[in-house]
C-alpha cells in the first residue's frame, strides 16, 4: 500500500493544486461576469468539449485502453505496447478531428439561424463560444490517451500536473482580456478565456506526449489491424455506449438548466465545482491509481487480490467523501461567500447557489461509489453491466428533472441528478458484489460515518462560537481557514480512537503526519 499511497498522494496533490487553481479561475470569472446570460453561454460552451472529453478521453477510450495496454506491456514488451498505442492514437485522432469539425459546423449553423434578441442572448453566444472551444475536444481527448499510457507505465506526476497549467492558462486569458478590453466588456472577456482554454489544451497534450517519448514512445501513423486492437474494440463499444448514456444524462441536465433561466446553469456549475474538490482531488485520484492494479489482477484471474484491492480503494474513497459531505453541510454558506462573493457576484447570488450546493452535496458518497464501482467492473472487462445500469439512471434523471425543475428550479435539477445517482451507485455496488463477493467492510464504513458526524458537530458548534465575535466575510474566511482544518483534526483523532484499520493509509493519503503523531500522543495519555 505504501507505493499506492505515494502515487495517490502525488495524483491528489497535483489535483488539489488543479482544483485550487480552478476555484481561483471560477472566482475571477464570477467576479467579472456575474451570473447572467453571458456566463450561462460561456459555461455551456465549455461544457460541450468537456462532455466529449469525459465520454471519449477520460471515459470509454481510456477505460478500454488501460487494461489492453497493460496486458500488452506485460506480455509483449514495451515496443509492441507502444505500437498498439500508435494504432489507438491514429484512429482516435481521426475520430476527434471529425467530431470537432461537425461540432463547429453545427454551432455555426445554430448561431446563424438563432434570433438575436435579448431573450435569446445566452443561446446565440453559447453557439459562438462553442465554435472557438470545440478544438479543445481534440486536444484534451488525445491528452487523456497519453495520460492513461503514462499511468500504466507507473508515471502519475506529469498527467496530474497539466490541469493546473490549464487552469493557469485560462486565468491568464481572463486578465489579459481585462487589460486589453477593460472589465466591462464581458463578451470579450469570455472570448479571451476561451483562447486560454485552447492554450491550456496544447499544454495538456504536449507535456504528456513529451514525457511518454522519454519512456521510449515514438509516434507513427498506423491504420493496420492487430489482435490487441480487436480486443480493445470488444470493450470500447460497450464502454462508449455506457459513458455515452451518462454524458447524455449530464448534457440533458445542462440543457434543461439553460432553458430554465439565465442563472440555473451557473448555479449548477458552481455547486459541481465545489463537489469536484473531494471527488477530483481524492476520489477520482484513488480510482486512477487503483484501476491499473485492478485491471492487472482481473486479467490474471487473481480474484483474492482483486477483491482485497477493491475493498481498500472503496473504503479509502468513503473515508474522504463522507466527511466531505457533512463538512459541506456545516460550512456551505461560508465556502460560497469566501470563494465567490467578489465583484459582480453578490450575497443574493450566494443565497441562490446555497440550496443547489446542499442538494448536490448529499449525493457525494453515491457519485464516488458509482465512479469506483464502474472502474471495478471495467477492470474485469465487464462493460455491459455499467451500460445497462446507466440507461436506468438516465431514464430516472429525465423523468425527475422534468418533474422537479419548474417547481424547484436548479435545486430540482440537482435533486434529480442525486436521486438518479443513488439508484445507479447501489445497482453498480450490487453488480460488483455478485462478481467478487461481499467485502465485509461495513464496520469500517460505520467508523467513518461516526467520526464524520463528530467532526461536523464540532465544526458547527465552533462556528456558532465564532459568530459571537465576527460576522460577514470575516466569519466565512475564518471558518474556511481555521475550522475546516480543525474539523480534519477532529476527524483524524476520532478515526484513531475508533481504531480504524486503514488509518495509516488514509493518513499517508492526506499527508496527515502531524495529526498521526497527535493521535498517538492522545492514546498514550489514555
GIJONOR-V790377 format. One record per residue. RES is the residue in three letters. PHI is phi in whole degrees, 0 to 359 (NA if undefined). PSI is psi in whole degrees, -180 to 180 (NA if undefined). OMEGA is omega in whole degrees, -180 to 180 (999 if undefined). Layout:
BEGIN
RES;PHI;PSI;OMEGA
RES;PHI;PSI;OMEGA
END
This chain:
BEGIN
UNK;NA;-24;-177
UNK;303;-47;180
UNK;293;-40;178
UNK;299;-45;180
UNK;297;-37;178
UNK;296;-43;179
UNK;292;-41;178
UNK;297;-43;179
UNK;297;-37;179
UNK;295;-48;180
UNK;294;-47;-177
UNK;292;-35;177
UNK;296;-44;177
UNK;294;-40;179
UNK;293;-35;176
UNK;300;-45;177
UNK;298;-40;179
UNK;296;-45;-180
UNK;294;-38;177
UNK;297;-45;177
UNK;296;-36;178
UNK;295;-38;178
UNK;290;-37;174
UNK;298;-44;178
UNK;301;-48;-178
UNK;292;-38;179
UNK;297;-44;179
UNK;294;-39;179
UNK;299;-47;-180
UNK;293;-36;-179
UNK;294;-37;-177
UNK;268;-22;-176
UNK;247;-24;-176
UNK;66;-168;176
UNK;255;110;-178
UNK;193;-164;-173
UNK;295;-43;-178
UNK;294;-43;178
UNK;297;-42;179
UNK;299;-42;180
UNK;295;-44;180
UNK;296;-44;179
UNK;298;-43;179
UNK;295;-38;-177
UNK;296;-44;180
UNK;277;-10;173
UNK;294;-38;-177
UNK;299;-56;177
UNK;296;-31;177
UNK;295;-37;177
UNK;297;-45;179
UNK;292;-34;176
UNK;300;-46;-179
UNK;288;-29;178
UNK;287;-50;-173
UNK;258;-48;-175
UNK;288;-73;-179
UNK;284;-13;-175
UNK;262;-107;-169
UNK;297;-45;-174
UNK;294;-48;-180
UNK;292;-41;-180
UNK;297;-33;178
UNK;278;-34;-177
UNK;291;-46;-170
UNK;301;-49;180
UNK;298;-41;-178
UNK;288;-43;178
UNK;296;-40;178
UNK;298;-43;179
UNK;295;-43;179
UNK;296;-40;179
UNK;297;-40;-178
UNK;286;-41;-173
UNK;268;-35;-171
UNK;250;-12;-180
UNK;97;167;-173
UNK;294;-38;-177
UNK;296;-46;180
UNK;292;-37;180
UNK;296;-42;178
UNK;291;-32;175
UNK;296;-41;176
UNK;297;-41;179
UNK;299;-39;178
UNK;296;-36;177
UNK;296;-40;179
UNK;292;-45;-180
UNK;297;-40;-180
UNK;297;-51;-179
UNK;292;-42;179
UNK;296;-40;179
UNK;297;-43;178
UNK;298;-44;180
UNK;297;-44;-178
UNK;295;-42;179
UNK;299;-42;179
UNK;297;-44;-179
UNK;296;-41;180
UNK;298;-46;-178
UNK;295;-42;178
UNK;295;-43;180
UNK;298;-42;178
UNK;295;-38;179
UNK;294;-43;179
UNK;296;-43;179
UNK;297;-40;179
UNK;296;-41;178
UNK;295;-41;179
UNK;296;-41;179
UNK;294;-40;-178
UNK;292;-38;-174
UNK;272;-16;-174
UNK;287;149;174
UNK;287;128;-174
UNK;275;17;-179
UNK;291;165;-178
UNK;300;-35;-179
UNK;295;-29;-178
UNK;258;14;-175
UNK;301;-42;-178
UNK;294;-28;178
UNK;284;-43;-180
UNK;295;-50;180
UNK;295;-35;177
UNK;301;-41;177
UNK;292;-42;-179
UNK;297;-46;179
UNK;295;-34;-180
UNK;297;-36;178
UNK;301;-41;-179
UNK;289;-38;-171
UNK;272;-16;-177
UNK;302;-39;178
UNK;301;-22;177
UNK;301;-29;179
UNK;303;-49;180
UNK;300;-47;-175
UNK;298;-48;-173
UNK;282;-31;178
UNK;291;-43;176
UNK;295;-38;178
UNK;298;-38;-180
UNK;296;-36;178
UNK;295;-47;177
UNK;299;-41;-179
UNK;295;-41;177
UNK;299;-42;178
UNK;296;-41;178
UNK;296;-39;177
UNK;300;-40;-179
UNK;295;-38;180
UNK;277;7;174
UNK;91;15;-180
UNK;252;114;-176
UNK;245;-16;-173
UNK;291;-54;-177
UNK;298;-47;180
UNK;300;-31;-177
UNK;275;-18;-178
UNK;270;-22;-176
UNK;297;-34;176
UNK;298;-29;176
UNK;298;-48;-180
UNK;295;-34;178
UNK;297;-46;179
UNK;295;-39;177
UNK;298;-38;179
UNK;298;-41;180
UNK;292;-41;178
UNK;299;-43;178
UNK;298;-39;177
UNK;299;-42;179
UNK;298;-49;-175
UNK;285;-26;170
UNK;295;-39;177
UNK;296;-41;178
UNK;297;-41;-179
UNK;293;-40;-175
UNK;276;-46;-171
UNK;254;-13;-176
UNK;91;161;-174
UNK;285;-18;-174
UNK;272;-17;180
UNK;274;82;-173
UNK;294;-37;-179
UNK;296;-43;178
UNK;297;-38;178
UNK;297;-39;179
UNK;296;-40;177
UNK;294;-38;179
UNK;294;-40;177
UNK;293;-34;176
UNK;297;-40;175
UNK;297;-36;176
UNK;296;-36;175
UNK;301;-44;-178
UNK;292;-43;178
UNK;298;-42;177
UNK;295;-35;177
UNK;297;-38;177
UNK;297;-39;177
UNK;293;-44;180
UNK;300;-32;179
UNK;277;-43;-171
UNK;290;-44;-176
UNK;295;-49;177
UNK;298;-37;179
UNK;297;-44;178
UNK;296;-44;-178
UNK;294;-37;177
UNK;291;-33;177
UNK;296;-28;176
UNK;287;-17;175
UNK;272;0;177
UNK;111;-3;-179
UNK;283;140;172
UNK;225;132;-176
UNK;283;141;169
UNK;214;136;180
UNK;292;122;-171
UNK;215;110;177
UNK;255;9;-179
UNK;286;151;180
UNK;281;168;175
UNK;198;156;177
UNK;300;-38;180
UNK;295;-37;179
UNK;293;-40;177
UNK;297;-37;178
UNK;294;-38;178
UNK;296;-42;-179
UNK;300;-34;-178
UNK;298;-33;179
UNK;262;-26;-176
UNK;293;-44;-176
UNK;298;-51;176
UNK;299;-39;180
UNK;295;-38;178
UNK;297;-43;179
UNK;295;-41;180
UNK;295;-50;178
UNK;295;-34;179
UNK;297;-40;177
UNK;297;-44;-179
UNK;296;-46;-178
UNK;290;-32;173
UNK;297;-37;176
UNK;301;-48;180
UNK;296;-44;-178
UNK;297;-43;180
UNK;297;-40;177
UNK;298;-41;178
UNK;295;-39;179
UNK;295;-43;176
UNK;303;-44;-179
UNK;295;-39;-180
UNK;296;-38;-180
UNK;281;-18;-176
UNK;291;-57;177
UNK;190;-177;-177
UNK;288;-20;-172
UNK;258;-21;-171
UNK;300;-45;-177
UNK;295;-40;-180
UNK;293;-40;180
UNK;292;-40;175
UNK;297;-40;-179
UNK;296;-45;-179
UNK;296;-41;179
UNK;296;-39;179
UNK;293;-34;179
UNK;293;-40;177
UNK;292;-38;178
UNK;296;-34;-178
UNK;292;-16;180
UNK;297;-60;177
UNK;290;-33;-179
UNK;291;-49;-176
UNK;282;-41;-175
UNK;293;-42;-174
UNK;242;-52;-174
UNK;299;-52;-179
UNK;289;-30;176
UNK;296;-43;177
UNK;298;-46;179
UNK;298;-38;-180
UNK;297;-43;-178
UNK;284;-38;-176
UNK;282;-26;-175
UNK;299;-47;177
UNK;300;-38;178
UNK;293;-44;178
UNK;299;-41;179
UNK;296;-39;179
UNK;296;-46;179
UNK;293;-36;178
UNK;295;-41;-179
UNK;292;-34;-179
UNK;275;-10;-180
UNK;79;17;179
UNK;277;85;-173
UNK;294;-36;-178
UNK;294;-48;179
UNK;295;-36;179
UNK;297;-47;-179
UNK;295;-43;180
UNK;297;-43;180
UNK;294;-42;178
UNK;298;-44;-179
UNK;297;-43;179
UNK;301;-49;-178
UNK;296;-40;-179
UNK;293;-44;-180
UNK;294;-41;177
UNK;298;-39;178
UNK;298;-48;179
UNK;295;-30;178
UNK;294;-16;177
UNK;262;-50;-168
UNK;281;-29;180
UNK;293;-51;176
UNK;295;-31;178
UNK;297;-41;179
UNK;299;-50;-178
UNK;291;-32;176
UNK;295;-40;177
UNK;295;-39;177
UNK;303;-41;-174
UNK;282;-25;-171
UNK;232;17;-171
UNK;301;-47;-180
UNK;297;-40;-179
UNK;293;-38;178
UNK;298;-49;-180
UNK;297;-41;-178
UNK;294;-47;-177
UNK;293;-41;-174
UNK;281;-38;-166
UNK;237;-15;-177
UNK;279;74;179
UNK;220;150;175
UNK;58;-125;-178
UNK;286;-13;-179
UNK;272;107;-171
UNK;257;179;-177
UNK;296;-32;177
UNK;293;-27;174
UNK;290;-36;174
UNK;299;-45;178
UNK;300;-35;-179
UNK;290;-37;-177
UNK;278;-26;-171
UNK;303;-53;-179
UNK;297;-33;178
UNK;295;-42;179
UNK;295;-43;-179
UNK;297;-42;179
UNK;295;-46;-179
UNK;297;-40;-178
UNK;297;-29;180
UNK;296;-18;180
UNK;263;2;-175
UNK;308;-52;-179
UNK;298;-32;-177
UNK;283;-36;174
UNK;300;-45;-179
UNK;293;-42;179
UNK;297;-42;179
UNK;298;-41;179
UNK;296;-48;-176
UNK;288;-40;180
UNK;295;-37;177
UNK;298;-44;177
UNK;297;-37;179
UNK;299;-42;178
UNK;289;-39;177
UNK;299;-37;-179
UNK;296;-22;175
UNK;264;10;-180
UNK;58;34;172
UNK;259;98;-179
UNK;262;-17;-174
UNK;284;-39;-178
UNK;297;-49;176
UNK;301;-34;178
UNK;296;-48;-179
UNK;299;-44;-179
UNK;292;-38;178
UNK;298;-36;178
UNK;297;-43;177
UNK;297;-44;-180
UNK;297;-40;179
UNK;298;-46;-179
UNK;298;-43;180
UNK;295;-42;-179
UNK;296;-41;-180
UNK;297;-48;-179
UNK;298;-46;-178
UNK;291;-36;179
UNK;297;-47;179
UNK;297;-36;-178
UNK;286;-32;-170
UNK;254;-16;-171
UNK;291;-39;-178
UNK;280;-39;176
UNK;292;-35;-172
UNK;239;2;177
UNK;65;-141;-179
UNK;298;-32;177
UNK;297;-36;177
UNK;295;-41;177
UNK;296;-40;178
UNK;296;-42;179
UNK;296;-39;177
UNK;298;-43;178
UNK;298;-44;-178
UNK;296;-47;-178
UNK;296;-39;177
UNK;294;-38;180
UNK;289;-35;175
UNK;302;-49;178
UNK;300;-47;-177
UNK;298;-46;-176
UNK;294;-40;180
UNK;293;-41;178
UNK;294;-40;178
UNK;294;-41;180
UNK;297;-41;177
UNK;295;-38;179
UNK;295;-41;178
UNK;295;-43;-179
UNK;299;-35;178
UNK;295;-30;-176
UNK;272;-47;-173
UNK;255;-7;179
UNK;92;176;-180
UNK;290;142;-177
UNK;274;-27;180
UNK;67;34;-177
UNK;249;18;-178
UNK;300;-38;180
UNK;296;-40;180
UNK;291;-38;177
UNK;295;-38;178
UNK;296;-38;177
UNK;296;-40;177
UNK;299;-46;-179
UNK;297;-44;-179
UNK;295;-44;178
UNK;296;-35;180
UNK;291;-40;178
UNK;297;-43;179
UNK;298;-41;179
UNK;299;-50;-177
UNK;294;-36;177
UNK;296;-43;179
UNK;297;-42;180
UNK;294;-42;-179
UNK;297;-45;180
UNK;294;-40;179
UNK;295;-38;178
UNK;296;-42;178
UNK;301;-40;179
UNK;291;-41;179
UNK;300;-38;-176
UNK;295;-16;177
UNK;287;-19;-173
UNK;245;-32;-178
UNK;227;163;-179
UNK;211;177;176
UNK;63;-143;-177
UNK;292;-30;177
UNK;299;-43;177
UNK;298;-45;-178
UNK;296;-44;178
UNK;296;-40;179
UNK;297;-43;180
UNK;299;-48;-176
UNK;290;-37;-175
UNK;272;-24;-176
UNK;248;-50;-172
UNK;283;-29;177
UNK;293;-47;173
UNK;299;-38;176
UNK;300;-43;178
UNK;297;-40;178
UNK;298;-39;179
UNK;294;-44;177
UNK;300;-43;180
UNK;299;-44;-180
UNK;295;-43;179
UNK;298;-44;-180
UNK;297;-42;179
UNK;298;-40;179
UNK;293;-43;179
UNK;295;-34;179
UNK;278;0;179
UNK;58;51;175
UNK;295;123;-170
UNK;297;-33;-175
UNK;257;28;-178
UNK;300;-44;-178
UNK;296;-40;179
UNK;295;-43;179
UNK;293;-37;178
UNK;297;-42;177
UNK;294;-38;179
UNK;298;-43;-178
UNK;271;-2;-178
UNK;58;45;-177
UNK;261;51;-177
UNK;299;-44;-178
UNK;294;-39;179
UNK;293;-34;176
UNK;299;-43;180
UNK;295;-39;177
UNK;299;-45;-179
UNK;298;-39;180
UNK;295;-40;179
UNK;296;-40;178
UNK;300;-45;-179
UNK;292;-38;179
UNK;297;-39;179
UNK;293;-33;179
UNK;288;NA;999
END
